C-alpha cells in the first residue's frame, strides 16, 4: 500500500494470511506500544499499525499498512 494512504475505523480491507486473501475491516489505528490481538505491537505515530477483524472468523489481527489493501464497497 502506498505511503500516505489513510485507513480509518470501519474501512474494508483485505490482507494475505497463509496464502489466502482475508477480507475484513479496520477496528482501530495503533500509534504506540500496545497489547493488541494477543501480542505486543511496537507502533508509532510515524509507523502506525492497524487492528483488523476478519469477516470470516471474527478474529482480530494487527498489520502494518503496507500489508493491507483497501477494498471497495459492497460485501
C-alpha positions, 0 to 999 in steps of 0.5 A: 500500500502506498505511503500516505494512504489513510485507513480509518475505523470501519474501512474494508480491507483485505490482507494475505494470511497463509496464502489466502486473501482475508477480507475484513475491516479496520477496528482501530489505528495503533500509534504506540506500544500496545497489547493488541490481538494477543501480542505486543505491537511496537507502533508509532505515530510515524509507523502506525499499525492497524487492528483488523477483524476478519469477516470470516472468523471474527478474529482480530489481527494487527498489520502494518499498512503496507500489508493491507489493501483497501477494498471497495464497497459492497460485501 
